[in-house]
């Protein structure tokens, strides 16, 4: 990975790693704030999770237009500053004794909008910093840093919550975005590729680019369906482990860390696995493994839950790298920002519906049946990809 010595990639890489470490703490700490500090119900937990990703559904298409028209470096800097302020407001409100669910909802929405812009900008910037031949390794390294940071974060979050309370654990995430803002500021952004003359720029451009491609169309549909049902698990996992299985915050953090540790291993193996079985089948195998966690959680058995978290984490890395690389390599550079934002609108925005369904179904059916239902839905996403031309794609071509 000699290309890692290139200064601009390293700056983006370091910023993503630091902010990912902080965000992984908030991933655990924020729901624990709702559960332990504010005594949230399953419906409130579902709403909180839905509001975190709802901006991707509502603002995803316009975000693509923004990313294709502004400096990516400046956008990354202001996004980091904005998230630092928003997250810092939670421990400030807790210290003042005025923290309420309404504030968590507001932070979730605003931080979601900013994260949409920042992640779209980062994924658009990376292909401009490396050659096509280095793109898969670059995505592997990018996800590796994220996964390494995310592995330590949940355990740290569990212990931080017990030591200083959930609201103040989030302060670490706010500080991480300050560091990320500095590294983003230091990036020297390359010149943007201009769109051909008279090519109209519309909100529908990203949809057209994705679904006109015989590979990206089913890839997008498969990921959207699997993501929607997978999101049904997110808001219920902490609630299920704490209230039904009576796990402590520390044990919750360790369980999530098991998934992160396996994701690190998967990231290290993903490039070699893509070369061995083909990039399409690598995506399929990873997606299938990621389905395991929901069924494992439903058993209520501690060893099975830990094993399920590890298998799922391995799978997420194995499908994440090929899907991102396929998109970046098959989409023209001048349309990458809009197509990436559209992808996030469908795949991540769809998680808002999944999270909302989790709250409703978790209340009506119970937590365990809802986890099993989400697992069945994720398998539909796997089937869509398996029946498409995606399974025949071996290389980037």
PEDAPE-V969293 format. One record per residue. SS is DSSP state (~ for helix, > for strand, _ for the rest). Layout:
BEGIN
SS, SS
END
This chain:
BEGIN
_, ~, ~, ~, ~, _, ~, ~, ~, ~, ~, ~, ~, ~, ~, ~, ~, ~, ~, ~, ~, ~, ~, ~, ~, ~, ~, ~, ~, ~, ~, ~, ~, ~, ~, ~, ~, _, _, _, _, ~, ~, ~, ~, ~, ~, ~, ~, ~, ~, ~, ~, ~, ~, ~, ~, ~, ~, ~, ~, ~, ~, ~, ~, ~, ~, _, _, _, _, ~, ~, ~, ~, ~, ~, ~, ~, ~, ~, ~, ~, ~, ~, ~, ~, ~, ~, ~, ~, ~, ~, ~, ~, ~, _, _, _, _, ~, ~, ~, ~, ~, ~, ~, ~, ~, ~, ~, ~, ~, ~, ~, ~, ~, ~, ~, ~, ~, ~, ~, ~, ~, ~, ~, ~, ~, _, _, ~, ~, ~, ~, ~, ~, ~, ~, ~, ~, ~, ~, ~, ~, ~, ~, ~, ~, ~, ~, ~, ~, ~, ~, ~, ~, ~, ~, ~, ~, ~, ~, ~, _, ~, ~, ~, ~, ~, ~, ~, ~, ~, ~, ~, ~, ~, ~, ~, ~, ~, ~, ~, ~, _, _, _, _, _, _, _, _, _, _, _, _, _, _, _, _, _, _, _, ~, ~, ~, ~, ~, ~, ~, _, _, _, _, ~, ~, ~, ~, ~, ~, ~, ~, ~, ~, ~, ~, ~, ~, ~, ~, ~, ~, ~, ~, ~, ~, ~, ~, ~, ~, ~, ~, ~, _, _, _, _, ~, ~, ~, ~, ~, ~, ~, ~, ~, ~, ~, ~, ~, ~, ~, ~, ~, ~, ~, ~, ~, ~, ~, ~, ~, ~, ~, ~, ~, _, ~, ~, ~, ~, ~, ~, ~, ~, ~, ~, ~, ~, _, ~, ~, ~, ~, ~, ~, ~, ~, _, _, ~, ~, ~, ~, ~, ~, ~, ~, ~, ~, ~, ~, ~, ~, ~, ~, ~, ~, ~, ~, ~, ~, ~, ~, ~, ~, ~, ~, ~, _, _, ~, ~, ~, ~, ~, ~, ~, ~, ~, ~, ~, ~, ~, ~, ~, _, _, ~, ~, ~, ~, ~, ~, ~, ~, ~, ~, ~, ~, ~, ~, ~, _, _, ~, ~, ~, ~, ~, ~, ~, ~, ~, ~, ~, ~, ~, ~, ~, ~, ~, ~, ~, ~, _, _, ~, ~, ~, ~, _, _, _, _, _
END
